[in-house]
Structure formats: C-alpha cells, structure tokens
Amino acid sequence: MAKQIICANKPSGNLHNPHETVTDYGWHDDITNTNGIWDRQTMVDWVNAGNRAYVGNNGKVSECAVRGIPPRQFLQTHADGYWNDNIVNLPNCIVSNI
C-alpha cells in the first residue's frame, strides 16, 4: 500500500531538526481515493511495517523513509541521493481540506 504525504503539521520557527517536530502527516491514498491525518508515530509504524509513503512535487516523486531512533523517529524524503526537506516544506494540514 502507498500513501502520498500531502501536508504536515509542525511548529514554525528556526528549529534544530524540524523533521522531529512534525506532529501529524496528512495523506491521500490513490487506490481508495481517501484522505486522512495520522499522528507521527502511526505513520512511522505504518512505513516500518513495509508500506510506502512518498511526496509528489511537480511530477517528481520523493520516497519517504523512517529516520531517527525511538521514540523520536520521523519521516524524511530521499531523492537523487540526498535527504531533503520535502515534508517540512509542505503546508500545514487543514482538517477541512483532508
């Protein structure tokens, strides 16, 4: 199964590691055509169970991987050989849009 990460709730400001501060991930499932919001640990557990999460941006897909050590694991995208900030650059989730 796969889910596209479409938004992420996180505090604003200059943070040491903004990926660790994401509290929730908003997602879209193309197969079921459903949207939802999962807290960070639920999404980390889902990816750790062998499922796929990704971020799509201008037709380009960046795969998500779990990083960090428990209990501070988080998702981060990896594309073209580099870890990047595609998730933290997404807009905050607005429940009415999910």
Order of alpha helices (4+ residues) and beta strands (2+ residues): beta-beta-beta-alpha-beta-beta-beta-beta
